[in-house]
Amino acid sequence: MINMNHPIGRRHFLAGLGVSALGACTSSTQASLAPHVRSDADPLTKFRVFADDGADKWLQHLSRPTSSKGPNVLALSGGGEDGAFGAGALVGWSASGKRPDFDMVTGISTGALIAPFAFLGEGYDQSLCDVFTQTDASDIMRLQPVQAVVSDALYDTEPLARLILKHTPPDFLQAVAARHSAGNTLFIVTSELDSARASVWDMGAIAVAEEYDLFRSVMRASAALPGLFSPVNLRYHFDGKTYDESHIDGGVHMQFLAVPNFAFTTPDKKLAGGHIYVVINNTLNPAPTNVARSALGISQQALTTTGRANALLQVNATHLFARERGLDFSVASIDPDSGIIYDPSDRFSTTYMNALYQHGFERAQRGTLWVNS
């Protein structure tokens, strides 16, 4: 069994995958795997790794496994209002009495709004329920005073910023910091607008440093759907300098994060166990739908199709990786036959989100949520 009480015993998802995948590395590389090793050349390296970085950068945020057993990993995808499905699934999973304790949680876009609550465990299920069933469009976005022709998006997300602030008070962030210090990992992905790189933020490290504004801004940025929502400026002050970057939805680069890029191309080495759970806040195999023959309708359907196709490619790649490395793999997505109708003209509808929440909850509670392999 994993030693849950060891200070770094649970900080080993990517280290567990990555280190095992690095069997050809030299002993000097292996000796450098102390927790939180990092360079101070850029102070933001304390808080993030780029998705396309190599193993040396990733391992600065991870520790060597202290157990031969593999980790439980939860990866939460993007999906806008469809995140209500993932929220309901987690709460229903708790109600079933079978929800595991996660060594690592990752979130992208709407998954980034779920991930911190999932990271802290079942005691925060009510917050998840409130965020995804007691809100509507006015709690998420407001129309820009100048339309998108001369603005950076149709809507700004100042209401979402207030919603995040409400549900992440200091004691919540202190709980994130404590769990991080105990060896658990919380990653959220954003896309940096100017560099076109994906940033993977070590949210526990941010909480430990008490950079609470940065923590909340990363959550908001990861959910900044390009064109619909304004980019979010992330600022960090260090040594008299201000670091300022504009970030948007992490779904621009990936639909979910379960395995880092470098691990796919490193030597195969089996783990003794572990389980990767992926929640797709979307439908992987959608039923046919009537698409409005308008520029907006066609472009929206094209983007949705691209997102689903990318999610399916990632699911297949992660499944193959898990099978080769000796990990169990399970994926959940919205049932195309659920009968829940999405109206693109009514974004973040409370009625729609409540129906999806209940769909996820009921499937998880009765044990039909996962497709296992």
C-alpha positions as CSV (number, residue, x, y, z in Angstrom):
1,M,0.0,0.0,0.0
2,I,1.0,3.6,-0.5
3,N,2.3,5.2,2.7
4,M,-0.2,8.0,3.1
5,N,1.5,9.5,6.1
6,H,4.9,9.9,4.5
7,P,5.6,13.6,3.7
8,I,6.3,12.9,0.1
9,G,4.7,9.5,-0.2
10,R,1.8,10.7,-2.3
11,R,3.6,13.2,-4.5
12,H,4.5,10.7,-7.2
13,F,2.0,10.6,-10.1
14,L,4.2,12.0,-12.8
15,A,7.3,11.0,-10.9
16,G,5.9,7.5,-10.8
17,L,5.2,7.5,-14.5
18,G,8.1,9.7,-15.5
19,V,10.8,8.2,-13.3
20,S,9.8,4.7,-14.3
21,A,9.9,5.8,-17.9
22,L,13.4,7.1,-17.4
23,G,15.2,3.8,-17.0
24,A,17.9,4.9,-19.4
25,C,18.8,8.0,-17.5
26,T,22.1,8.3,-15.6
27,S,22.5,7.9,-11.9
28,S,23.3,11.6,-11.6
29,T,19.9,12.3,-13.0
30,Q,18.3,9.9,-10.5
31,A,20.1,11.6,-7.6
32,S,18.6,15.0,-8.5
33,L,15.0,14.0,-7.7
34,A,14.7,15.8,-4.4
35,P,11.3,17.4,-3.9
36,H,10.8,20.9,-5.3
37,V,14.2,21.2,-6.9
38,R,14.1,24.2,-9.3
39,S,16.0,27.0,-10.8
40,D,15.5,30.6,-9.7
41,A,16.4,32.1,-13.1
42,D,12.7,32.7,-13.7
43,P,10.8,32.9,-10.4
44,L,7.7,31.5,-12.1
45,T,9.5,28.2,-12.4
46,K,8.6,27.8,-8.7
47,F,5.0,27.5,-9.8
48,R,4.8,26.0,-13.2
49,V,6.3,23.8,-15.9
50,F,5.7,24.1,-19.6
51,A,3.8,21.1,-21.1
52,D,6.6,20.7,-23.7
53,D,9.4,20.7,-21.2
54,G,11.6,17.6,-20.7
55,A,11.8,15.4,-17.7
56,D,14.3,17.5,-15.9
57,K,11.8,20.4,-15.6
58,W,8.8,18.2,-14.7
59,L,10.7,16.5,-12.0
60,Q,11.4,19.9,-10.3
61,H,7.8,19.7,-9.2
62,L,7.6,16.1,-8.3
63,S,9.3,13.6,-5.9
64,R,10.4,10.0,-6.4
65,P,7.9,7.4,-5.4
66,T,8.3,6.0,-2.0
67,S,6.1,2.9,-2.7
68,S,6.1,0.3,-5.3
69,K,2.4,0.8,-5.7
70,G,1.2,3.2,-8.3
71,P,-1.0,6.3,-7.7
72,N,-4.6,7.2,-8.2
73,V,-4.9,10.0,-10.7
74,L,-7.9,12.1,-11.7
75,A,-7.8,14.1,-14.9
76,L,-10.7,16.5,-15.6
77,S,-11.3,17.8,-19.1
78,G,-12.6,21.0,-20.5
79,G,-16.2,21.4,-21.6
80,G,-17.8,24.7,-20.5
81,E,-21.1,24.2,-18.9
82,D,-20.7,20.5,-19.4
83,G,-18.5,20.6,-16.4
84,A,-21.7,20.1,-14.4
85,F,-21.4,16.4,-15.5
86,G,-18.0,16.0,-13.9
87,A,-19.1,17.8,-10.7
88,G,-22.1,15.5,-10.4
89,A,-20.0,12.5,-11.1
90,L,-17.6,13.2,-8.3
91,V,-20.4,13.8,-5.8
92,G,-22.2,10.7,-6.9
93,W,-19.0,8.8,-6.6
94,S,-18.7,9.9,-3.0
95,A,-22.3,8.8,-2.4
96,S,-21.5,5.4,-3.7
97,G,-18.8,5.0,-1.0
98,K,-16.2,3.9,-3.7
99,R,-14.5,7.2,-4.5
100,P,-10.7,6.8,-3.9
101,D,-8.3,9.3,-2.4
102,F,-6.4,10.9,-5.3
103,D,-2.6,11.3,-5.3
104,M,-2.9,13.7,-8.2
105,V,-5.7,15.8,-9.7
106,T,-5.4,17.8,-12.9
107,G,-7.9,20.2,-14.5
108,I,-8.3,22.2,-17.7
109,S,-10.9,24.8,-18.5
110,T,-14.1,23.9,-16.7
111,G,-12.1,21.0,-15.2
112,A,-9.9,23.7,-13.6
113,L,-13.0,24.9,-11.7
114,I,-13.6,21.4,-10.5
115,A,-10.1,20.3,-9.7
116,P,-9.3,22.2,-6.5
117,F,-12.5,20.8,-4.8
118,A,-11.8,17.3,-6.1
119,F,-8.2,17.6,-4.8
120,L,-9.4,18.4,-1.3
121,G,-11.8,15.4,-1.2
122,E,-15.3,14.6,-0.4
123,G,-15.7,17.2,2.3
124,Y,-15.9,19.8,-0.5
125,D,-18.7,18.1,-2.5
126,Q,-21.2,20.7,-1.4
127,S,-19.1,23.5,-2.9
128,L,-18.9,21.6,-6.2
129,C,-22.7,21.2,-6.1
130,D,-23.2,24.9,-5.5
131,V,-20.9,26.0,-8.2
132,F,-22.4,23.9,-10.9
133,T,-26.1,23.9,-9.9
134,Q,-26.7,27.2,-8.2
135,T,-25.2,29.5,-10.9
136,D,-26.2,30.7,-14.3
137,A,-24.7,32.8,-17.1
138,S,-24.9,36.0,-15.0
139,D,-22.6,34.4,-12.4
140,I,-20.0,33.5,-15.1
141,M,-19.9,36.3,-17.7
142,R,-21.1,39.7,-18.7
143,L,-21.3,41.3,-22.2
144,Q,-18.5,43.6,-23.0
145,P,-19.5,47.3,-23.3
146,V,-17.8,47.2,-26.8
147,Q,-18.5,44.3,-29.0
148,A,-16.0,41.7,-30.2
149,V,-15.1,43.6,-33.3
150,V,-13.0,46.0,-31.3
151,S,-12.8,44.1,-28.0
152,D,-10.8,41.0,-27.0
153,A,-13.9,38.9,-26.5
154,L,-17.7,38.9,-26.4
155,Y,-17.8,38.7,-22.6
156,D,-15.6,39.4,-19.7
157,T,-15.5,37.0,-16.7
158,E,-15.4,39.4,-13.8
159,P,-18.5,37.6,-12.4
160,L,-16.5,34.3,-12.6
161,A,-13.7,36.0,-10.7
162,R,-16.1,36.9,-7.9
163,L,-17.5,33.3,-7.9
164,I,-14.0,31.8,-7.6
165,L,-13.2,34.3,-4.8
166,K,-16.3,33.3,-2.9
167,H,-15.5,29.6,-3.0
168,T,-11.7,29.8,-2.4
169,P,-11.4,31.7,0.9
170,P,-8.1,31.7,2.7
171,D,-8.9,28.6,4.7
172,F,-9.6,26.7,1.5
173,L,-6.3,27.7,0.0
174,Q,-4.5,26.8,3.3
175,A,-6.1,23.3,3.0
176,V,-4.7,23.1,-0.6
177,A,-1.3,24.1,0.8
178,A,-1.4,21.5,3.5
179,R,-2.4,18.7,1.1
180,H,0.4,19.7,-1.2
181,S,2.9,19.7,1.7
182,A,1.7,16.1,2.5
183,G,2.7,15.0,-0.9
184,N,-0.3,15.4,-3.2
185,T,-0.3,17.2,-6.5
186,L,-2.7,19.7,-8.1
187,F,-2.0,20.9,-11.7
188,I,-4.1,23.3,-13.8
189,V,-3.3,24.1,-17.4
190,T,-3.5,27.4,-19.2
191,S,-2.4,28.6,-22.6
192,E,-0.1,31.6,-22.8
193,L,-1.4,33.9,-25.5
194,D,1.9,35.4,-26.8
195,S,4.3,32.5,-26.6
196,A,1.6,29.9,-27.6
197,R,2.9,27.5,-24.9
198,A,0.9,25.5,-22.4
199,S,1.7,26.3,-18.8
200,V,1.0,23.6,-16.2
201,W,0.6,25.3,-12.9
202,D,1.6,23.7,-9.6
203,M,-1.3,25.0,-7.6
204,G,-0.2,23.5,-4.3
205,A,3.1,25.4,-4.6
206,I,1.2,28.6,-5.3
207,A,-1.0,28.1,-2.3
208,V,2.0,27.3,-0.1
209,A,3.6,30.6,-1.2
210,E,0.3,32.3,-0.3
211,E,0.0,33.8,-3.8
212,Y,-3.7,33.6,-3.5
213,D,-4.5,36.1,-6.3
214,L,-2.3,34.1,-8.7
215,F,-4.1,30.9,-7.7
216,R,-7.5,32.3,-8.4
217,S,-6.4,34.0,-11.6
218,V,-5.0,30.7,-12.9
219,M,-8.4,29.0,-12.3
220,R,-10.1,31.9,-14.2
221,A,-7.5,31.9,-17.0
222,S,-7.8,28.2,-17.7
223,A,-11.6,28.7,-18.3
224,A,-11.1,31.7,-20.6
225,L,-12.7,30.3,-23.7
226,P,-10.9,32.2,-26.6
227,G,-13.2,34.7,-28.4
228,L,-16.0,34.2,-25.9
229,F,-14.1,35.2,-22.7
230,S,-11.3,37.8,-22.3
231,P,-7.8,36.6,-21.7
232,V,-6.6,36.8,-18.0
233,N,-3.5,38.7,-17.1
234,L,-1.4,36.7,-14.6
235,R,1.0,38.9,-12.5
236,Y,3.7,37.9,-10.1
237,H,6.0,40.4,-8.2
238,F,9.5,39.3,-7.3
239,D,12.7,41.1,-6.4
240,G,11.3,44.5,-7.6
241,K,10.1,43.1,-10.9
242,T,6.6,42.4,-12.2
243,Y,6.0,39.4,-14.4
244,D,2.9,39.8,-16.5
245,E,1.5,37.3,-19.0
246,S,-1.9,36.9,-20.7
247,H,-3.4,33.4,-20.5
248,I,-6.4,31.7,-22.0
249,D,-8.2,28.4,-21.9
250,G,-5.8,25.4,-21.4
251,G,-8.1,23.5,-23.8
252,V,-6.4,25.2,-26.7
253,H,-3.5,22.8,-26.2
254,M,-5.0,19.7,-24.7
255,Q,-8.4,18.4,-23.5
256,F,-7.0,16.9,-20.3
257,L,-3.6,16.1,-18.7
258,A,-3.0,12.6,-17.5
259,V,0.5,11.9,-18.8
260,P,3.2,14.5,-19.6
261,N,4.5,14.6,-23.2
262,F,8.0,13.4,-22.3
263,A,6.8,10.2,-20.7
264,F,5.2,9.0,-24.0
265,T,8.6,8.8,-25.7
266,T,10.8,7.5,-22.9
267,P,11.6,3.8,-22.4
268,D,8.8,1.5,-21.3
269,K,8.9,0.3,-17.8
270,K,5.9,-1.3,-16.0
271,L,4.6,0.0,-12.7
272,A,3.3,-2.3,-10.0
273,G,-0.1,-0.7,-9.9
274,G,-2.0,2.5,-10.0
275,H,-5.1,3.8,-11.7
276,I,-5.8,6.8,-14.1
277,Y,-9.3,8.1,-14.1
278,V,-10.3,10.5,-16.9
279,V,-13.5,12.5,-16.8
280,I,-14.5,13.9,-20.2
281,N,-16.9,16.8,-19.7
282,N,-18.3,16.2,-23.1
283,T,-19.7,13.4,-25.3
284,L,-17.0,11.3,-27.0
285,N,-19.5,9.7,-29.4
286,P,-22.2,12.3,-30.1
287,A,-25.6,11.6,-31.6
288,P,-26.3,13.5,-34.9
289,T,-27.6,17.0,-34.4
290,N,-29.1,19.7,-36.6
291,V,-26.5,22.5,-37.0
292,A,-27.7,26.0,-37.8
293,R,-26.5,26.9,-41.3
294,S,-24.9,30.2,-40.1
295,A,-21.3,31.3,-39.7
296,L,-21.6,31.1,-35.9
297,G,-23.4,27.8,-35.9
298,I,-21.0,26.1,-38.3
299,S,-17.9,27.5,-36.6
300,Q,-19.2,26.4,-33.1
301,Q,-19.9,22.9,-34.4
302,A,-16.5,22.7,-36.0
303,L,-14.8,23.7,-32.7
304,T,-16.9,21.3,-30.8
305,T,-16.0,18.5,-33.2
306,T,-12.3,19.4,-33.0
307,G,-12.4,19.3,-29.2
308,R,-14.1,15.9,-29.2
309,A,-11.7,14.4,-31.7
310,N,-8.7,15.6,-29.8
311,A,-10.2,14.2,-26.5
312,L,-10.7,10.8,-28.2
313,L,-7.1,10.8,-29.5
314,Q,-5.9,11.6,-26.0
315,V,-8.1,9.0,-24.4
316,N,-6.7,6.3,-26.8
317,A,-3.1,7.4,-26.3
318,T,-3.5,7.4,-22.5
319,H,-5.2,4.1,-22.6
320,L,-2.3,2.6,-24.5
321,F,0.3,4.2,-22.2
322,A,-1.5,2.8,-19.1
323,R,-1.8,-0.7,-20.6
324,E,2.0,-0.7,-21.4
325,R,3.0,0.6,-18.0
326,G,0.8,-1.7,-15.9
327,L,-1.8,1.0,-14.8
328,D,-5.5,0.6,-14.8
329,F,-7.4,3.1,-16.9
330,S,-11.0,4.3,-16.7
331,V,-12.8,7.0,-18.7
332,A,-16.2,8.6,-18.2
333,S,-18.1,10.9,-20.6
334,I,-21.6,12.1,-21.1
335,D,-24.0,9.5,-22.5
336,P,-25.1,10.7,-26.0
337,D,-28.5,9.0,-25.2
338,S,-29.0,10.9,-22.0
339,G,-31.8,13.0,-23.6
340,I,-30.3,16.2,-22.3
341,I,-30.7,18.9,-25.0
342,Y,-28.1,21.6,-25.3
343,D,-29.2,25.0,-26.6
344,P,-26.2,27.0,-27.8
345,S,-28.2,30.2,-27.6
346,D,-28.6,29.8,-23.8
347,R,-25.0,29.4,-22.5
348,F,-24.6,28.2,-18.9
349,S,-28.3,27.5,-18.5
350,T,-29.1,26.4,-14.9
351,T,-31.7,24.0,-16.2
352,Y,-29.1,22.3,-18.5
353,M,-26.4,22.2,-15.9
354,N,-28.6,20.7,-13.3
355,A,-29.7,18.0,-15.7
356,L,-26.1,17.2,-16.5
357,Y,-25.1,17.2,-12.8
358,Q,-27.9,14.8,-12.1
359,H,-26.8,12.6,-15.0
360,G,-23.3,12.4,-13.7
361,F,-24.4,11.9,-10.1
362,E,-26.8,9.0,-10.8
363,R,-24.4,7.1,-13.0
364,A,-21.6,7.4,-10.5
365,Q,-23.9,6.4,-7.6
366,R,-25.1,3.3,-9.3
367,G,-21.7,2.3,-10.6
368,T,-22.2,2.8,-14.4
369,L,-20.0,5.9,-14.8
370,W,-16.8,4.3,-16.0
371,V,-15.6,2.5,-19.0
372,N,-12.8,0.4,-17.6
373,S,-9.8,-1.3,-19.2
